Amino acid sequence: MSKKILLTGGGTAGHVTPNMALIPGLRERGYEIKYIGSYEGIEKQLITEMGIDYEGISTGKLRRYFSLQNFIDPFKVLKGYSQAKSIIKKYSPDIVFSKGGFVSVPVVKAAKHYKIPVIIHESDITPGLANKLSYSAATTICHNFPETAQYLPKEKALLTGSPMRKELMEGNVMEGLYFTGLTKKKPIIMVIGGSLGAHNVNVAVREALDELLKKFQIIHLCGQGKLDESLKDVEGYVQYEYIKDELKDLFAITDVVISRAGANAICELVALRKPSLLIPLSKNAARGDQILNANSFKKQGFCEVIEEEDLTKEKLVDTITSIYENKELYIDAMEKSGSTDAVTTILDLIDSVSKTDSRPKQANNHNN
């Protein structure tokens, strides 16, 4: 009889893509897979397109600032917990793997209620609040950066790296050029703002467009609703809200990447050996984890960093030009990094934890 795994995580693509990276290997190892996410988050589209059984639950968000939603969301979380319990009771998974995001908290707590083992993955240097709330339920907490171990329960921490989608390594240059309409005559920059886009990065790139296009062609992944129609006919510049299947081909033709500094995204850049300029999300807009991620990679020689408050047209153009002219230095540093095969490591861990699980095999044998 095949083993059952329940995956969870959502809110942004960064909380989904590591799960997506594990799915082919889980299928090869004979696991039945179900996914719990939010009703309409980006995870729903990404996961259902892979043919995975998906169920949405109610979810709230724990904010560090005052909002009237703070009085409403606890009830959403309680509803989500009840829904997650019902799904888990019926599905009776052997193990739960959580990538984080607030939708994962009620799922992990429900798994603990039924004594089902839970593996959590933390991508950033400093743990996010959703994962912190879930630690007590975890059997193992996988992490991406060595620096993260100091923030985790010592007996649960395991350095694995971040699982990367295998298909990203299989891009085709000719397919990428055909899809974008770009050529080999000038080097190509790809701008990635994350699944939700990055307003300040978009603005800075577009302000510098005239200067950048003198030396480069640009692929701009600008986020949903953030296309600039006035630029649609500019030669050497193509823009998309979001790219999924063709992303591997776009990476294949890209020389330098401009990106936010979400942990999963930048680990993919290292695995793909793409020199990059990282523009981390400001501390004013987040908890500062992207700044730590970016600086860790800069110290290792993989990239350059401009903090959002220091971002100007001139600095953007000068830094990108310098990175391209010295690209071999960054590529050499990434090749020497010895990045691990996180997918295999985590799949082996899932096998190990589910094999040693001694709980009764039917969750519905437990009391509600």
N, C-alpha and C positions, 0 to 999 in steps of 0.2 A: 504494500500500500504506500502511495506517495506521501511524502511529508508536506505539511501545509505551512506556509509562511504568510504573515500579514505585514505589509509594508505601510509606512505612514510618513508624512512630511509634506509641507506645503506653505503657500503664501508667496513665495518667489521661486523662480526656476532653480536657484541654488539649493533649495530644500527638496528638489525633485530629481535633478539630473544624476546625483549619485545613486539613487534608487534605480533609475533607468539604466545606469551602467551595470548594475548587479543582475537585472532581470534576465538577459540572455544566459548567463552562467547558472542562475537558479533553474531556468527551464532545462538546461543541459543536465543538471543534476537531479532532475525529476521532481522538483517542487511544484505543488499547486500554489498559485499566488493570488492573493486578494490585496486591494489597496484601499485604505481609508484616507480621505482628504476632505477639503471643504466642499460646499455645494457647488461653487462656481469659480474656484481658484484656478490658476494656470495649471495646477497639477492634474485637474480633471481632463483637460484636453490632451496633455502630454501622455498621460497614462492610458486613457481609453484608446488613443491611436495605436498603442502597442498591443491592443487586444487583451488587456488585463481587466479582470472583474473589479469594478470601482464602486465604492459606496461613499456618499457625502454625508457629513454630519455638521451640526451646528458648531460654530466656533467663535470665540471672542478673542480679545487681545488685552494683554496687561500692559498698560502705558505707564511711563515714568513721569507723566505730566497730567495736569488736571483736564478732564474731559467728561462731559455728561455721559459719554459712552461707558465710562468706568463703572457707572451704576447699573448699566444694562447688561454689559458683557458677562459678568459672573453667572447670570441666569442662562446665557447662551452656552457657557462652558459646562454648566451642570446638565443642560439638555444634551450637549455633545457627549458627556460622560455616560449618561443613560443610554444614548444611542450606540456608543462604542461597546458598552457591556452587552447589549442585545446582539450586535453583530458578532462579537467574539464568542458569545455563548453558542450561537448557531453554527459559526464556522469552525470553532475549536482548533485554532492554529497550534502548531508545535512550537512556534517561536515568533516574536515580533521584532522587526527591525525599524528603528525610527531615525529619520534624518533631521528632525526638529521642525521648528515653526510652531505656532500656537495650536494648530489643529492636532498636533501630535500629543499634546499633554493629556487630554482626556483618554486618548487611545492607550497610552502607556499606563496610566493609572488604572484603567479597566483591565489591562493585561495583568497587572499586579494583583488585582482583586481575584482573578482566576488562577493565580500562581503560574502564569505562563512566562517563561524566560524572555527578557528584553535586551536587545543590543541597541545602543545609541551611538550615533556618529556625530562628532563635533568637528566642524571644518575650520573654524576660526581659532586664532591664538587664545583669545579669552572667551569662555563659554557664554552662549546666549541665555537669556532668562528662561525660555521655554525648556531648554535642555537641563538647566539647573534644577528646575522644578521636577524633572523626571529622574534625576540621578538615583533617588532612593529605590526606584523600581527596577533599575538596570542591573543586569548580570555583568555586563562588560560595557565600557565606554571607549569606543575607538576615537582616536584623535589624529589630526593632520600634521600639526607642528610639534616638534619636540618641546617647545616652550610651554605648551598647553598642560603638560603633565602636572605642573605645580598647582594648578587650579582644580585638579580632579582627585577623587578618592583613590589613594595609591593602589589599593587592592583591586580596583576595577579598571584602571587605565591601561590602554594598549595602543601603542603608536602603530598605525597602519598606513598612513597617507590617505589621500582622497581617491575614491574609485572613479575612474575615467571611462567614458564611453568609447569602446573599441573602434566604432565606426569613424570617429574623428580622425583616426590615423590613416584612414583609407580614402582620402580625398583625391580627386582627379583634376589636374591643372587645366586640361582642355575643357572639361565640364564647367569648371569655375569661370573661365574666360567667356565661354558661350553664354552662361547664365547671366553674367553681369554686363556683357558687352564691352568689357575692358580689354586691353592689349598687353603685350609684353614689352612695349616700348618704354614705359616708365614703371618704377617700383610702385607697389600697392600698399596703402595703409588701410587697415580695417579698424573701425571705431565701434566698440561694443559697450553699450551703456547698461547691460543687464536686461532682463525680460521686461522690466517696467520703464526702461529708458533712463537717461540721466540728463536732466534739463540743462544744468550748467555746462556739462561737457558738450552737449549738442550746440549750445550757443557759442562756446569758445571755438569749436571746430568750424562752424559756419562763418564766424567772423574772420577766421584765418584762412578761409577757403581759397581766396585769390592767390595768396602767397604759397600755400601748400600745393596747389595745382600746377605751379610752375615746375615742380620737381617730382610730384607724386600723383597717382590716381587714388581715389578714396571710395571705400565701401563703408557706408554709414548705417549701422543698425541702431535706429534712433528710438525705438519703443512705440507702443501702441498710441495712435493719435498724434504722433510727433513728427510726421512728415512735413516738409516745407515744400509746398507745391510750386513756389517761385523758383526753386532750384532744380526742378525735374528735368530740364533740358540742358543743364550745365555739363559740358563735355568733361569726361574723366571723373565724374561724381555720380555715384548711384546710392540710393537710400531705400531702406526697407524697415518696416515696423519691427518685424521679428522673422528670423530664419530658423528653420528646423532641419529638414532633410538635406538641404544644400549646404549647410554650414561646413561640413567636411571639405567640400570643394572650394569654398571661399577661403578657408584656412590654407589650403594647398597653394593658392596664388598670392597669399599675403606675405609681405616682407616684414612689416612692423605693425604691432597692434596697440591701439589706444584703448584702455579699459578701466572700468572701476576695479576695485581690488577685493571683490568677493572671493573667498578662499577657493571654492571649486573652480571658478573661472581662471584664476591665475595659476592653479596647479595644472590645468589643461594647457595653458600657454607654455609652461616648462616642459611638459611631456611632448608637446609639439615642436619644441625648440624655437619658439617665436619671440624675438626681442620685443620688449614692450615699454610703453610709457603708462604707468599706473596713476590714476587720479582718484584717490580714495574718497569715499563719502565723508563729508565733513563731520566733526564731532558735534556740530550744531544740529545735524540732522539724524545722527545715529550715536551709538555708544563708543565709537572710535575703533572698532575692531578692524575695519578696513585699513586704517592708518598703520596699525601694528602689522597686519598681513603684508602690506606693501613694503614697509621698512625692513621686515625680515627678508624679503626676497631681494631688495636692493643690496643689503649687506652681503648677500651670497653672489652678487654680480649678475643677476638675471634681468634686471630692468632698471629704469629710472623712475623717479617719483616726483610729481608736482602736487602739493596739497591744494585743495580747491580754493582756499583763500588767496593763494599765490598765483592762480591761473590767469595768465594774460595771453593775448594773441602772439606777442613777440616771443614769450617764453615757450609757448607751445611749439611754434615753428622752429625755434633754435634747438629745442630738445629733441624733437622728432628727427631733424636733420642730423644731429650728432649721433643719435642711436643708429640710424641707417648707415652712416659712414663708418661706424665702429661695430656693426652688427655681428661680426665674427667673434668678437670678444664675449658678447653675451651668449652666443650659441655655444661657445667653448665651455663657459661656466655651467650652462645647463646640462651639457653632455657629461660633465664631470660630477654632476650632483648625485648620480646613482639612485635616481628615484625608483621607488619600489612598485611592485605590482599589487596595488591595493585591492583590486577586484578579487584576485585569487586568495589573498590573505584573509579578506573578510568572508568570502564564501567558505573557506576552510573553517573559520571561526563559527559561522552559522551551523555548519555540519557538526562541529564538535559540541557546541552548546546544546543543540537539539538532541544529539545522541545521548548526552549525559543527563537529560531532563528526566526526572523520575515522577513527574506529576501524573495524575490520572489522565488518560488520553481524551476524555470527553469533558470539555468545559461545562457542559450542561449537567454534569453530575454534581456541580458545586451549587451551593445556595446563592441566591441573588442577594 
